[in-house]
Amino acid sequence: MGALCGGGGLSRDILDRFSDRCLHFFPCLSDPARRSTFCLRIALVILHLIYVAVIFVFGEDLIHKTKQEPWYTIIYLLLFAATLAQYFITSGSSPGYVLDAMRVVNEADMSRNRASMTSNKDNPLQAKMDVVVTIDRNQLGRNLLGRGTMAWTKLVMDMYPSGTSLRSVTCTYCDVVQPPRAKHCHDCDKCVLQFDHHCVWLGTCIGQGNHCRFWWYICGETALSLWTGTLYIQFLKSDISKPWWLYAIMIMLLVTLFFCLIFLLLLLLFHSYLILTNQTTYELVRRRRIQYLSNIPERVYPFSKGACRNLYEFCCVQSSKYRMEPLPTAQELEDKLRPYTCSDIFSSRCCC
């Protein structure tokens, strides 16, 4: 009996050591939320591999076509690799966190203050401040950080219309002043600039910093699903005799792929609409609950600059993931409320 207990303790010790090794090499497994995301990523990759492997293993027509036209299979495999690469790039990208943007503003303000101190070192009053730099650098850093925080607060509050209460735009979780279109994500526990949604499959938020990557990933996934579905249909229509269980597996995979394709197409169209109107999913769904959007009519897109300009800024102006947009003025909202006329088309009001 003691031997059994000793053997059980030994096996438990081995399992604990193995678990510690796994957590050492994969720290994400120690967090339940990150572990769930990690499992979802593995499941998604395996699902892609299953769909491609089945058609290549059992698709004799595709193998024959590959020998005749190798470029066809090469392009398909490149699309497959690019889609998976885009998935991991998007999942590992930052959506643009408010705290990071505030840190950038703080550092820029500290640099300006240091430059000002250096340029005014001949000033007797400034010389006293230089002594403070020599004696207590940490205190100076804290003072500059406070100035940077004030600079961030002023920068953000200038984006809101006059009369907006500071309390209404301060995150109660991060204790940071939120710029317009930002929101606290409870999954990431951070405030996100131009928050769209938290994607469970990607394990990250979709915001200003990675919305463009997310849209391209959806495009690649949709194209890959459409091409894979075409290959499966060609497989079922071929005259080569196959066992019944293979037909059953192919039909089941094709039906599942069909529903995934419908979802991807709807998601692609929905986000394309958001891009052309410069909206986010959160703003569209919770518009009446967002204080600065609740009084704006539904048919008015307050941040839109026209379809062409919105598309250009979304695709091409991605130099900074901390770029913020101020709320429109009353005059700009009145212009957006005015109905379109033929002269607006020629003056590019609809597009610019």
Secondary structure, 3 states (H helix, E strand, C coil): CHHHHHHHHHHHHHHHHHHHHHHHHCHHHHCHHHHHHHHHHHHHHHHHHHHHHHHHHHCHHHHHHHHHCHHHHHHHHHHHHHHHHHHHHHHCCCCCEHHHHHHHHHHHHHHHHHHHHHHCCCCHHHHHHHHHHHHCHHHHHHHHHHHHHHHHHHHHHCCCCCCCCCHHHECCCCCCECCCCCEEECCCCEEECCCCEEECCCCEEECCCCHHHHHHHHHHHHHHHHHHHHHHHHHHHCCCCCCHHHHHHHHHHHHHHHHHHHHHHHHHHHHHHHHHHCCCHHHHHCHHHCCCCCCCCCCCCCCCCCHHHHHHHHHCCCCCCCCCCCCCCHHHHHHHHCCCCHHHHHCCCCCC
